[in-house]
């Protein structure tokens, strides 16, 4: 089930530092980021085994999630908000601001066979 967590952030008069250390219940095997998105949707899949953690480190975007229990759209608009996606969570990333950078941490390396393109 998707859930939003707050990442540890330290702020003072010099700015903010957000830490991703022991933040996830999985080991990170892949990191990628999405940016320069027009009005397209990204994602539109779920996985067999991969868990993902998505952080919009700049700008904002929405992530629509659907599984057998829940259907909800999450707004990521602060770099200390992180959306955890379990393998069964169908997800579509949409409505990226022009300056958006969405960073994703994945529990598995890319494997074409892990992707499921049929929604619920």
C-alpha angles and dihedrals in degrees: 000000000000117000137176119231130185116236119223108265130184116201131183138144090295094059137261134311119194117198127211102191123129085350098128135053090230139060114255112241100161137027125189137161134210122211142146090050118167120201091305127120118239129202110019094172146083131214142239095221113350120111115198136197116201125199124178097215092182132020119349145282140171127238118202112206131189133175135151091287109029142037114187143144117226124201116216108194106140126060092230093060116092128186115210113208120195119211093260093054111107105212138188122184114212148153095044115185112237091255097042122136113184114194118197128196115200132197093217138041116251113286119169090213092061093066122094114193098185115096124214 
